[in-house]
């Protein structure tokens, strides 16, 4: 499960956060990343796919934004290399104003793992993202300008436990917006063959002129119906700053060619 997000992005406006036939077979349980905001360095296996139908919400600076739903597709284009796209339907509602709904900003990304995990060494990768302004900025459904994120992610597993985290720099253009840094760490455990639970702590520097830093946490998990079908959920809140809550719900389908 690649991520982030994706999963998954804390900007002042929505920056939208994150196909098989008998020739394909299910792949193993998804990798880290969604349902959390913090991402991971592990790409989708070569010639395999992850497809998400998901919805996420953010309550930030007196504004509720989110996707309802968004489609995310991740593809293992080469060993250690993943291509990524999110196409959302977005909503935005400020206090006392009607809800706006329509296409949101489209996200593209490339994840590359350049250090493999060993018994003592964590895996390391990069996952640059670009947000294309396809949403209506005047209705709060997009930023109106191209944004990008340049992160580095690290991951290490110990038996049933996995820890991953890192962060990077968001270029967040637009009236009233500020560039900012995001960092996060997630710890999760495979408690049964079908159920994973975990939690994350994340932090951003100021994203909007006149606002402070934001620190928050999410708790969530993944339930595997089988090797190819998964349900993901997380929910959390801010513990410092203007963040008042986040949530994520997704169905994920993982598949790839037989023998790969």
C-alpha positions as CSV (number, residue, x, y, z in Angstrom):
1,X,0.0,0.0,0.0
2,X,1.7,2.9,-1.2
3,X,0.7,5.4,-0.2
4,X,0.2,8.7,2.0
5,X,-1.7,8.8,1.5
6,X,-1.8,9.1,-0.3
7,X,-3.1,8.4,1.2
8,X,-3.7,11.9,2.3
9,X,-2.4,16.2,2.6
10,X,-2.9,19.1,5.0
11,X,-3.3,22.3,3.0
12,X,-5.5,25.3,3.7
13,X,-7.6,24.4,0.7
14,X,-8.3,21.0,-0.8
15,X,-5.2,19.9,-2.7
16,X,-6.6,16.6,-3.5
17,X,-5.0,14.6,-1.5
18,X,-4.1,8.9,-1.8
19,X,-7.5,-1.9,-13.9
20,X,-8.2,-7.4,-13.9
21,X,-9.2,-10.5,-15.7
22,X,-8.3,-14.2,-15.4
23,X,-4.8,-13.3,-16.5
24,X,-4.3,-11.5,-13.1
25,X,-4.1,-12.9,-9.6
26,X,-4.3,-11.2,-6.2
27,X,-1.2,-9.9,-4.6
28,X,-0.3,-10.1,-0.9
29,X,-1.7,-7.8,1.8
30,X,-1.1,-4.0,1.1
31,X,2.1,-2.3,2.2
32,X,2.3,0.7,4.6
33,X,1.0,4.2,3.8
34,X,-2.8,4.6,3.7
35,X,-4.9,4.8,5.8
36,X,-2.4,7.3,7.4
37,X,-1.2,10.7,6.2
38,X,2.5,9.7,6.7
39,X,3.8,7.8,3.7
40,X,6.4,5.1,3.3
41,X,9.2,4.2,0.9
42,X,7.8,0.8,-0.3
43,X,6.6,0.9,-4.0
44,X,4.1,-1.5,-5.5
45,X,5.6,-4.7,-6.9
46,X,6.7,-4.7,-10.5
47,X,3.7,-4.9,-12.9
48,X,1.3,-4.9,-10.0
49,X,-1.5,-2.4,-9.2
50,X,-3.2,-0.9,-6.3
51,X,-6.6,0.7,-6.9
52,X,-8.4,2.7,-4.2
53,X,-11.9,4.1,-4.0
54,X,-11.7,6.4,-1.0
55,X,-12.9,9.4,0.9
56,X,-11.0,11.6,3.3
57,X,-11.9,14.7,5.3
58,X,-10.0,17.5,7.0
59,X,-11.2,20.2,9.4
60,X,-8.7,23.0,9.3
61,X,-8.7,26.7,10.0
62,X,-12.5,26.8,10.2
63,X,-13.0,25.0,6.9
64,X,-14.1,21.5,6.1
65,X,-12.5,20.0,3.0
66,X,-12.2,16.5,1.6
67,X,-12.9,14.0,-1.2
68,X,-16.1,12.2,-1.8
69,X,-14.9,10.0,-3.4
70,X,-11.4,9.9,-5.0
71,X,-9.9,7.3,-7.2
72,X,-6.2,6.4,-6.6
73,X,-4.2,4.1,-8.8
74,X,-0.6,3.0,-8.2
75,X,1.4,0.9,-10.7
76,X,4.7,-0.8,-10.3
77,X,6.2,0.4,-13.6
78,X,9.7,-1.1,-12.9
79,X,11.5,-2.8,-10.0
80,X,11.6,-0.3,-7.1
81,X,9.6,2.3,-9.1
82,X,5.9,3.2,-8.7
83,X,3.7,5.6,-10.7
84,X,0.8,7.3,-8.8
85,X,-2.3,9.3,-9.6
86,X,-5.3,10.5,-7.6
87,X,-8.4,11.9,-9.3
88,X,-10.8,13.3,-6.8
89,X,-14.3,14.7,-6.4
90,X,-13.8,17.3,-3.8
91,X,-16.0,19.3,-1.3
92,X,-15.4,22.4,0.7
93,X,-17.5,24.2,3.3
94,X,-16.6,27.2,5.4
95,X,-18.5,28.0,8.6
96,X,-21.9,29.4,7.8
97,X,-21.5,28.9,4.0
98,X,-23.0,26.3,1.6
99,X,-21.0,23.2,0.6
100,X,-19.2,23.4,-2.8
101,X,-18.7,20.1,-4.6
102,X,-16.9,19.2,-7.9
103,X,-13.6,18.0,-9.3
104,X,-10.6,18.7,-7.2
105,X,-6.9,19.0,-7.9
106,X,-5.3,16.0,-9.6
107,X,-2.2,14.5,-8.0
108,X,0.7,12.7,-9.8
109,X,3.7,11.1,-8.2
110,X,6.6,8.8,-8.7
111,X,7.9,6.7,-5.8
112,X,11.5,5.3,-6.0
113,X,13.1,3.0,-3.4
114,X,16.9,3.4,-3.5
115,X,17.9,1.6,-0.3
116,X,16.6,-2.0,0.3
117,X,15.7,-3.2,3.8
118,X,18.0,-5.8,5.4
119,X,18.1,-7.3,8.8
120,X,19.8,-4.2,10.2
121,X,19.2,-1.6,7.5
122,X,15.9,0.2,6.9
123,X,14.6,0.8,3.4
124,X,14.7,4.4,2.1
125,X,12.9,6.0,-0.8
126,X,11.6,9.3,-2.3
127,X,8.0,10.1,-3.4
128,X,7.8,13.5,-5.1
129,X,4.2,14.6,-5.7
130,X,2.7,17.3,-8.0
131,X,-0.8,18.7,-7.5
132,X,-2.3,20.0,-10.8
133,X,-4.9,22.7,-10.4
134,X,-7.9,21.0,-11.9
135,X,-10.3,22.1,-9.1
136,X,-12.2,25.3,-8.9
137,X,-10.1,27.5,-6.5
138,X,-12.9,30.1,-6.1
139,X,-15.1,27.5,-4.6
140,X,-12.3,26.1,-2.4
141,X,-12.0,22.9,-4.4
142,X,-8.4,23.5,-5.4
143,X,-5.4,25.8,-4.9
144,X,-5.6,27.4,-8.4
145,X,-1.8,26.9,-8.8
146,X,0.5,23.9,-9.1
147,X,1.9,22.7,-5.8
148,X,4.5,20.0,-5.1
149,X,5.8,17.9,-2.3
150,X,9.4,16.7,-2.0
151,X,9.7,14.0,0.8
152,X,12.1,11.3,1.9
153,X,10.6,8.2,3.7
154,X,12.2,5.4,5.8
155,X,10.8,2.1,6.9
156,X,11.8,-0.9,9.1
157,X,10.0,-4.0,10.1
158,X,10.5,-6.2,13.2
159,X,8.3,-9.3,13.0
160,X,4.6,-8.3,13.2
161,X,5.6,-4.6,13.8
162,X,6.4,-2.0,11.1
163,X,7.6,1.6,11.7
164,X,7.9,4.2,8.9
165,X,8.1,7.9,8.6
166,X,10.0,10.9,7.4
167,X,8.8,14.1,5.7
168,X,9.6,16.8,3.3
169,X,8.9,20.3,1.9
170,X,5.5,21.4,0.5
171,X,5.5,24.2,-2.1
172,X,2.1,25.6,-1.4
173,X,1.4,28.6,-3.6
174,X,-1.8,30.7,-3.6
175,X,-3.2,33.8,-1.9
176,X,-2.7,33.5,1.8
177,X,-0.8,30.2,1.6
178,X,2.7,29.5,2.8
179,X,5.2,26.8,1.9
180,X,5.6,24.4,4.8
181,X,7.3,21.3,6.1
182,X,5.5,18.1,6.9
183,X,6.9,15.3,9.1
184,X,5.3,12.1,10.5
185,X,5.9,8.7,12.0
186,X,3.6,5.6,12.0
187,X,3.8,2.4,14.0
188,X,1.6,-0.5,13.1
189,X,1.2,-4.2,14.0
190,X,-0.3,-7.1,12.1
191,X,-2.4,-8.4,15.0
192,X,-4.1,-11.3,13.1
193,X,-3.7,-12.7,9.6
194,X,-6.5,-10.3,8.4
195,X,-6.2,-7.3,10.7
196,X,-3.6,-4.6,11.0
197,X,-3.9,-1.7,13.5
198,X,-1.6,1.3,14.0
199,X,-1.2,5.0,14.8
200,X,0.6,8.0,13.6
201,X,1.8,11.3,14.9
202,X,2.3,14.1,12.3
203,X,3.4,17.8,12.4
204,X,3.4,20.7,9.9
205,X,4.8,24.1,10.1
206,X,2.5,27.1,9.3
207,X,0.6,26.5,6.0
208,X,-1.5,29.7,5.9
209,X,-0.5,33.3,6.7
210,X,-1.6,34.1,10.2
211,X,-1.8,30.5,11.3
212,X,0.5,28.5,13.5
213,X,2.0,25.0,13.4
214,X,-0.2,21.9,13.5
215,X,0.4,18.7,15.3
216,X,-2.1,15.8,15.3
217,X,-2.5,12.0,15.4
218,X,-4.5,9.3,13.7
219,X,-5.5,5.8,14.8
220,X,-6.6,3.3,12.2
221,X,-6.3,-0.1,10.6
222,X,-6.6,-2.4,7.6
223,X,-8.9,-5.4,7.3
224,X,-8.0,-8.0,4.6
225,X,-11.1,-9.7,3.2
226,X,-8.6,-11.8,1.1
227,X,-5.3,-11.3,-0.6
228,X,-6.7,-8.8,-3.1
229,X,-9.5,-6.9,-1.3
230,X,-9.0,-4.6,1.7
231,X,-10.9,-2.1,3.9
232,X,-9.0,0.8,5.4
233,X,-10.0,3.3,8.0
234,X,-8.4,6.0,10.2
235,X,-9.6,8.8,12.3
236,X,-7.8,11.4,14.3
237,X,-7.6,14.9,15.7
238,X,-5.3,17.8,16.3
239,X,-3.4,18.1,19.6
240,X,-1.8,21.5,18.8
241,X,-2.7,24.3,16.4
242,X,-5.8,24.7,14.2
243,X,-6.4,21.1,13.1
244,X,-9.7,19.8,14.4
245,X,-9.9,16.4,12.9
246,X,-9.1,14.1,10.0
247,X,-10.7,10.8,8.7
248,X,-10.0,8.4,5.9
249,X,-12.1,5.4,4.5
250,X,-11.2,3.3,1.5
251,X,-11.7,0.1,-0.3
252,X,-8.5,-1.2,-2.0
253,X,-8.0,-3.7,-4.7
254,X,-4.5,-5.1,-5.3
255,X,-3.6,-7.3,-8.2
256,X,-0.9,-8.2,-10.7
257,X,0.0,-10.8,-13.4
258,X,0.5,-14.4,-12.4
259,X,4.1,-15.5,-11.8
260,X,5.3,-11.9,-11.1
